[in-house]
Amino acid sequence: MPIDEMQIRGLAIMLAVALIVMLVFLRGQKRAIWWFALALVAVGLGYLATTEAPRELGGLFFDVPDQAVEQTTRTAPGAKPAQ
């Protein structure tokens, strides 16, 4: 699955939210805890990059019509499109 601009935007939004949550909840913690949390965020974003979630989230935040998002999603061979 190719990574396009909308997916990168969605991943950037998710990264920003994760970093804000880290700042709030990990304030005053040791450096090792921060590195571990950052590694968890990196693994989670890597997994989400293989799904359609970042593309849909980017479409919500950047006012892309649903039709444009639907055109980029793939359907399984032989599957009927949702109507």
N, CA, C and O atoms as CSV, one atom per row, in Angstrom:
chain,resi,resn,atom,element,x,y,z
A,1,MET,N,N,0.852,-1.172,0.000
A,1,MET,CA,C,0.000,0.000,0.000
A,1,MET,C,C,0.899,1.236,0.000
A,1,MET,O,O,1.713,1.414,0.907
A,2,PRO,N,N,0.756,2.071,-0.993
A,2,PRO,CA,C,1.600,3.275,-1.046
A,2,PRO,C,C,1.181,4.297,0.011
A,2,PRO,O,O,0.008,4.412,0.367
A,3,ILE,N,N,2.170,5.024,0.494
A,3,ILE,CA,C,1.902,6.070,1.479
A,3,ILE,C,C,1.724,7.373,0.725
A,3,ILE,O,O,2.619,7.801,-0.003
A,4,ASP,N,N,0.574,8.003,0.894
A,4,ASP,CA,C,0.305,9.259,0.205
A,4,ASP,C,C,0.287,10.410,1.216
A,4,ASP,O,O,0.501,10.211,2.412
A,5,GLU,N,N,0.030,11.594,0.714
A,5,GLU,CA,C,0.072,12.794,1.540
A,5,GLU,C,C,-0.960,12.759,2.664
A,5,GLU,O,O,-0.668,13.182,3.783
A,6,MET,N,N,-2.159,12.259,2.380
A,6,MET,CA,C,-3.207,12.236,3.400
A,6,MET,C,C,-2.848,11.269,4.530
A,6,MET,O,O,-3.172,11.527,5.689
A,7,GLN,N,N,-2.191,10.173,4.205
A,7,GLN,CA,C,-1.794,9.235,5.241
A,7,GLN,C,C,-0.687,9.838,6.112
A,7,GLN,O,O,-0.682,9.635,7.327
A,8,ILE,N,N,0.232,10.564,5.518
A,8,ILE,CA,C,1.287,11.219,6.293
A,8,ILE,C,C,0.687,12.277,7.212
A,8,ILE,O,O,1.111,12.415,8.359
A,9,ARG,N,N,-0.294,13.023,6.715
A,9,ARG,CA,C,-0.960,14.019,7.562
A,9,ARG,C,C,-1.665,13.359,8.737
A,9,ARG,O,O,-1.593,13.855,9.861
A,10,GLY,N,N,-2.343,12.250,8.488
A,10,GLY,CA,C,-3.023,11.531,9.557
A,10,GLY,C,C,-2.042,11.002,10.595
A,10,GLY,O,O,-2.304,11.076,11.795
A,11,LEU,N,N,-0.913,10.469,10.136
A,11,LEU,CA,C,0.104,9.985,11.065
A,11,LEU,C,C,0.702,11.133,11.871
A,11,LEU,O,O,1.020,10.964,13.048
A,12,ALA,N,N,0.857,12.292,11.252
A,12,ALA,CA,C,1.387,13.457,11.971
A,12,ALA,C,C,0.420,13.909,13.063
A,12,ALA,O,O,0.851,14.298,14.148
A,13,ILE,N,N,-0.876,13.861,12.784
A,13,ILE,CA,C,-1.878,14.218,13.796
A,13,ILE,C,C,-1.805,13.234,14.960
A,13,ILE,O,O,-1.833,13.637,16.123
A,14,MET,N,N,-1.713,11.947,14.644
A,14,MET,CA,C,-1.626,10.934,15.692
A,14,MET,C,C,-0.355,11.103,16.522
A,14,MET,O,O,-0.386,10.932,17.741
A,15,LEU,N,N,0.751,11.434,15.878
A,15,LEU,CA,C,2.005,11.651,16.588
A,15,LEU,C,C,1.892,12.853,17.520
A,15,LEU,O,O,2.358,12.802,18.658
A,16,ALA,N,N,1.280,13.927,17.045
A,16,ALA,CA,C,1.131,15.119,17.882
A,16,ALA,C,C,0.283,14.815,19.116
A,16,ALA,O,O,0.617,15.246,20.220
A,17,VAL,N,N,-0.794,14.087,18.936
A,17,VAL,CA,C,-1.650,13.728,20.074
A,17,VAL,C,C,-0.884,12.838,21.052
A,17,VAL,O,O,-0.965,13.031,22.265
A,18,ALA,N,N,-0.148,11.875,20.528
A,18,ALA,CA,C,0.613,10.976,21.398
A,18,ALA,C,C,1.669,11.739,22.193
A,18,ALA,O,O,1.868,11.464,23.376
A,19,LEU,N,N,2.343,12.689,21.559
A,19,LEU,CA,C,3.359,13.468,22.264
A,19,LEU,C,C,2.745,14.353,23.334
A,19,LEU,O,O,3.331,14.521,24.403
A,20,ILE,N,N,1.588,14.916,23.071
A,20,ILE,CA,C,0.901,15.735,24.081
A,20,ILE,C,C,0.498,14.869,25.274
A,20,ILE,O,O,0.657,15.276,26.425
A,21,VAL,N,N,-0.021,13.684,24.997
A,21,VAL,CA,C,-0.397,12.776,26.083
A,21,VAL,C,C,0.840,12.384,26.887
A,21,VAL,O,O,0.788,12.311,28.114
A,22,MET,N,N,1.954,12.132,26.194
A,22,MET,CA,C,3.197,11.808,26.899
A,22,MET,C,C,3.633,12.965,27.795
A,22,MET,O,O,4.052,12.744,28.931
A,23,LEU,N,N,3.540,14.183,27.300
A,23,LEU,CA,C,3.938,15.335,28.095
A,23,LEU,C,C,3.089,15.468,29.353
A,23,LEU,O,O,3.597,15.812,30.421
A,24,VAL,N,N,1.817,15.199,29.225
A,24,VAL,CA,C,0.906,15.348,30.357
A,24,VAL,C,C,1.137,14.254,31.400
A,24,VAL,O,O,1.269,14.540,32.590
A,25,PHE,N,N,1.184,13.014,30.949
A,25,PHE,CA,C,1.228,11.898,31.891
A,25,PHE,C,C,2.626,11.514,32.358
A,25,PHE,O,O,2.769,10.907,33.420
A,26,LEU,N,N,3.649,11.847,31.602
A,26,LEU,CA,C,5.000,11.428,31.973
A,26,LEU,C,C,5.853,12.576,32.491
A,26,LEU,O,O,7.079,12.468,32.532
A,27,ARG,N,N,5.227,13.659,32.881
A,27,ARG,CA,C,5.971,14.797,33.420
A,27,ARG,C,C,6.704,14.366,34.685
A,27,ARG,O,O,6.097,13.800,35.594
A,28,GLY,N,N,7.992,14.629,34.743
A,28,GLY,CA,C,8.786,14.310,35.916
A,28,GLY,C,C,9.333,12.894,35.956
A,28,GLY,O,O,9.983,12.516,36.931
A,29,GLN,N,N,9.088,12.108,34.929
A,29,GLN,CA,C,9.591,10.737,34.904
A,29,GLN,C,C,11.035,10.716,34.407
A,29,GLN,O,O,11.526,11.692,33.841
A,30,LYS,N,N,11.693,9.602,34.627
A,30,LYS,CA,C,13.077,9.449,34.189
A,30,LYS,C,C,13.144,9.316,32.675
A,30,LYS,O,O,12.156,9.009,32.008
A,31,ARG,N,N,14.342,9.559,32.156
A,31,ARG,CA,C,14.552,9.555,30.708
A,31,ARG,C,C,14.241,8.197,30.084
A,31,ARG,O,O,13.732,8.143,28.964
A,32,ALA,N,N,14.531,7.113,30.773
A,32,ALA,CA,C,14.277,5.776,30.230
A,32,ALA,C,C,12.787,5.551,29.974
A,32,ALA,O,O,12.411,4.903,28.997
A,33,ILE,N,N,11.951,6.082,30.847
A,33,ILE,CA,C,10.501,5.955,30.661
A,33,ILE,C,C,10.075,6.695,29.405
A,33,ILE,O,O,9.241,6.199,28.648
A,34,TRP,N,N,10.638,7.879,29.172
A,34,TRP,CA,C,10.322,8.661,27.968
A,34,TRP,C,C,10.731,7.910,26.708
A,34,TRP,O,O,9.972,7.859,25.741
A,35,TRP,N,N,11.932,7.325,26.716
A,35,TRP,CA,C,12.397,6.586,25.537
A,35,TRP,C,C,11.509,5.371,25.273
A,35,TRP,O,O,11.200,5.058,24.123
A,36,PHE,N,N,11.104,4.693,26.342
A,36,PHE,CA,C,10.236,3.538,26.181
A,36,PHE,C,C,8.887,3.960,25.610
A,36,PHE,O,O,8.368,3.305,24.706
A,37,ALA,N,N,8.321,5.031,26.117
A,37,ALA,CA,C,7.038,5.526,25.608
A,37,ALA,C,C,7.165,5.945,24.147
A,37,ALA,O,O,6.262,5.692,23.349
A,38,LEU,N,N,8.267,6.577,23.798
A,38,LEU,CA,C,8.479,6.980,22.406
A,38,LEU,C,C,8.601,5.760,21.495
A,38,LEU,O,O,8.107,5.773,20.368
A,39,ALA,N,N,9.258,4.706,21.984
A,39,ALA,CA,C,9.350,3.470,21.202
A,39,ALA,C,C,7.970,2.849,21.000
A,39,ALA,O,O,7.664,2.349,19.918
A,40,LEU,N,N,7.137,2.879,22.044
A,40,LEU,CA,C,5.774,2.349,21.907
A,40,LEU,C,C,4.966,3.148,20.887
A,40,LEU,O,O,4.210,2.575,20.103
A,41,VAL,N,N,5.125,4.459,20.900
A,41,VAL,CA,C,4.424,5.309,19.930
A,41,VAL,C,C,4.904,4.988,18.518
A,41,VAL,O,O,4.094,4.903,17.595
A,42,ALA,N,N,6.205,4.808,18.340
A,42,ALA,CA,C,6.747,4.496,17.016
A,42,ALA,C,C,6.212,3.162,16.494
A,42,ALA,O,O,5.863,3.051,15.319
A,43,VAL,N,N,6.147,2.162,17.354
A,43,VAL,CA,C,5.604,0.859,16.939
A,43,VAL,C,C,4.125,0.983,16.599
A,43,VAL,O,O,3.665,0.427,15.602
A,44,GLY,N,N,3.386,1.707,17.419
A,44,GLY,CA,C,1.953,1.890,17.156
A,44,GLY,C,C,1.690,2.629,15.858
A,44,GLY,O,O,0.803,2.246,15.095
A,45,LEU,N,N,2.450,3.685,15.597
A,45,LEU,CA,C,2.267,4.424,14.351
A,45,LEU,C,C,2.703,3.591,13.146
A,45,LEU,O,O,2.117,3.696,12.069
A,46,GLY,N,N,3.720,2.775,13.330
A,46,GLY,CA,C,4.135,1.877,12.249
A,46,GLY,C,C,3.042,0.889,11.892
A,46,GLY,O,O,2.803,0.609,10.717
A,47,TYR,N,N,2.382,0.364,12.909
A,47,TYR,CA,C,1.261,-0.536,12.653
A,47,TYR,C,C,0.120,0.208,11.957
A,47,TYR,O,O,-0.438,-0.282,10.974
A,48,LEU,N,N,-0.222,1.380,12.463
A,48,LEU,CA,C,-1.336,2.128,11.882
A,48,LEU,C,C,-1.043,2.581,10.458
A,48,LEU,O,O,-1.970,2.802,9.679
A,49,ALA,N,N,0.224,2.720,10.108
A,49,ALA,CA,C,0.578,3.102,8.739
A,49,ALA,C,C,0.189,2.017,7.736
A,49,ALA,O,O,0.078,2.292,6.541
A,50,THR,N,N,-0.017,0.798,8.209
A,50,THR,CA,C,-0.414,-0.290,7.313
A,50,THR,C,C,-1.928,-0.379,7.157
A,50,THR,O,O,-2.422,-1.221,6.407
A,51,THR,N,N,-2.671,0.479,7.856
A,51,THR,CA,C,-4.130,0.461,7.789
A,51,THR,C,C,-4.632,1.740,7.116
A,51,THR,O,O,-3.838,2.585,6.702
A,52,GLU,N,N,-5.931,1.870,7.014
A,52,GLU,CA,C,-6.550,3.052,6.422
A,52,GLU,C,C,-6.852,4.131,7.449
A,52,GLU,O,O,-7.324,5.207,7.082
A,53,ALA,N,N,-6.593,3.873,8.723
A,53,ALA,CA,C,-6.959,4.807,9.787
A,53,ALA,C,C,-6.326,6.192,9.634
A,53,ALA,O,O,-7.042,7.183,9.774
A,54,PRO,N,N,-5.021,6.316,9.353
A,54,PRO,CA,C,-4.448,7.664,9.223
A,54,PRO,C,C,-5.048,8.446,8.060
A,54,PRO,O,O,-5.231,9.660,8.150
A,55,ARG,N,N,-5.352,7.752,6.977
A,55,ARG,CA,C,-5.932,8.418,5.807
A,55,ARG,C,C,-7.320,8.965,6.138
A,55,ARG,O,O,-7.666,10.073,5.729
A,56,GLU,N,N,-8.108,8.193,6.873
A,56,GLU,CA,C,-9.447,8.646,7.257
A,56,GLU,C,C,-9.367,9.806,8.246
A,56,GLU,O,O,-10.140,10.758,8.148
A,57,LEU,N,N,-8.438,9.732,9.195
A,57,LEU,CA,C,-8.276,10.808,10.166
A,57,LEU,C,C,-7.801,12.085,9.482
A,57,LEU,O,O,-8.279,13.175,9.794
A,58,GLY,N,N,-6.870,11.950,8.558
A,58,GLY,CA,C,-6.414,13.122,7.809
A,58,GLY,C,C,-7.535,13.737,6.998
A,58,GLY,O,O,-7.613,14.958,6.862
A,59,GLY,N,N,-8.407,12.892,6.455
A,59,GLY,CA,C,-9.558,13.396,5.705
A,59,GLY,C,C,-10.521,14.169,6.574
A,59,GLY,O,O,-11.127,15.140,6.122
A,60,LEU,N,N,-10.672,13.743,7.835
A,60,LEU,CA,C,-11.555,14.455,8.753
A,60,LEU,C,C,-11.002,15.827,9.116
A,60,LEU,O,O,-11.750,16.803,9.175
A,61,PHE,N,N,-9.706,15.907,9.358
A,61,PHE,CA,C,-9.107,17.160,9.806
A,61,PHE,C,C,-8.852,18.150,8.675
A,61,PHE,O,O,-8.825,19.358,8.910
A,62,PHE,N,N,-8.665,17.660,7.458
A,62,PHE,CA,C,-8.324,18.542,6.356
A,62,PHE,C,C,-9.449,18.697,5.339
A,62,PHE,O,O,-9.208,19.085,4.196
A,63,ASP,N,N,-10.678,18.394,5.755
A,63,ASP,CA,C,-11.890,18.625,4.954
A,63,ASP,C,C,-11.826,18.014,3.558
A,63,ASP,O,O,-12.186,18.653,2.569
A,64,VAL,N,N,-11.369,16.785,3.494
A,64,VAL,CA,C,-11.395,16.073,2.218
A,64,VAL,C,C,-12.732,15.349,2.142
A,64,VAL,O,O,-13.117,14.677,3.099
A,65,PRO,N,N,-13.445,15.469,1.030
A,65,PRO,CA,C,-14.738,14.785,0.927
A,65,PRO,C,C,-14.582,13.270,1.094
A,65,PRO,O,O,-13.543,12.699,0.762
A,66,ASP,N,N,-15.624,12.639,1.609
A,66,ASP,CA,C,-15.585,11.201,1.832
A,66,ASP,C,C,-15.346,10.428,0.545
A,66,ASP,O,O,-14.759,9.346,0.572
A,67,GLN,N,N,-15.794,10.968,-0.579
A,67,GLN,CA,C,-15.623,10.274,-1.847
A,67,GLN,C,C,-14.146,10.145,-2.198
A,67,GLN,O,O,-13.723,9.120,-2.732
A,68,ALA,N,N,-13.369,11.164,-1.905
A,68,ALA,CA,C,-11.937,11.097,-2.207
A,68,ALA,C,C,-11.255,10.062,-1.322
A,68,ALA,O,O,-10.339,9.370,-1.766
A,69,VAL,N,N,-11.695,9.956,-0.075
A,69,VAL,CA,C,-11.119,8.958,0.822
A,69,VAL,C,C,-11.540,7.567,0.371
A,69,VAL,O,O,-10.731,6.639,0.396
A,70,GLU,N,N,-12.798,7.407,-0.042
A,70,GLU,CA,C,-13.280,6.108,-0.491
A,70,GLU,C,C,-12.561,5.648,-1.747
A,70,GLU,O,O,-12.358,4.447,-1.922
A,71,GLN,N,N,-12.173,6.550,-2.615
A,71,GLN,CA,C,-11.485,6.168,-3.845
A,71,GLN,C,C,-10.110,5.597,-3.548
A,71,GLN,O,O,-9.600,4.785,-4.320
A,72,THR,N,N,-9.506,6.007,-2.451
A,72,THR,CA,C,-8.171,5.524,-2.132
A,72,THR,C,C,-8.191,4.199,-1.385
A,72,THR,O,O,-7.173,3.509,-1.327
A,73,THR,N,N,-9.341,3.829,-0.808
A,73,THR,CA,C,-9.405,2.561,-0.087
A,73,THR,C,C,-9.557,1.426,-1.078
A,73,THR,O,O,-10.114,1.582,-2.165
A,74,ARG,N,N,-9.049,0.290,-0.669
A,74,ARG,CA,C,-9.105,-0.877,-1.547
A,74,ARG,C,C,-10.153,-1.856,-1.025
A,74,ARG,O,O,-10.386,-1.954,0.179
A,75,THR,N,N,-10.765,-2.562,-1.935
A,75,THR,CA,C,-11.712,-3.605,-1.543
A,75,THR,C,C,-11.114,-4.942,-1.912
A,75,THR,O,O,-10.278,-5.041,-2.810
A,76,ALA,N,N,-11.551,-5.967,-1.210
A,76,ALA,CA,C,-11.062,-7.311,-1.494
A,76,ALA,C,C,-11.577,-7.758,-2.852
A,76,ALA,O,O,-12.661,-7.347,-3.267
A,77,PRO,N,N,-10.819,-8.590,-3.547
A,77,PRO,CA,C,-11.284,-9.070,-4.852
A,77,PRO,C,C,-12.603,-9.809,-4.711
A,77,PRO,O,O,-12.748,-10.698,-3.871
A,78,GLY,N,N,-13.543,-9.436,-5.528
A,78,GLY,CA,C,-14.854,-10.070,-5.520
A,78,GLY,C,C,-15.814,-9.464,-4.510
A,78,GLY,O,O,-16.977,-9.865,-4.458
A,79,ALA,N,N,-15.361,-8.509,-3.706
A,79,ALA,CA,C,-16.241,-7.893,-2.710
A,79,ALA,C,C,-17.088,-6.812,-3.373
A,79,ALA,O,O,-16.634,-6.109,-4.275
A,80,LYS,N,N,-18.311,-6.699,-2.910
A,80,LYS,CA,C,-19.195,-5.660,-3.431
A,80,LYS,C,C,-18.972,-4.366,-2.675
A,80,LYS,O,O,-18.854,-4.397,-1.450
A,81,PRO,N,N,-18.908,-3.224,-3.356
A,81,PRO,CA,C,-18.733,-1.957,-2.648
A,81,PRO,C,C,-19.956,-1.628,-1.803
A,81,PRO,O,O,-21.084,-1.950,-2.175
A,82,ALA,N,N,-19.724,-0.988,-0.670
A,82,ALA,CA,C,-20.824,-0.594,0.215
A,82,ALA,C,C,-21.635,0.528,-0.421
A,82,ALA,O,O,-21.088,1.441,-1.039
A,83,GLN,N,N,-22.938,0.438,-0.255
A,83,GLN,CA,C,-23.806,1.466,-0.841
A,83,GLN,C,C,-24.640,2.102,0.220
A,83,GLN,O,O,-25.437,2.993,-0.072
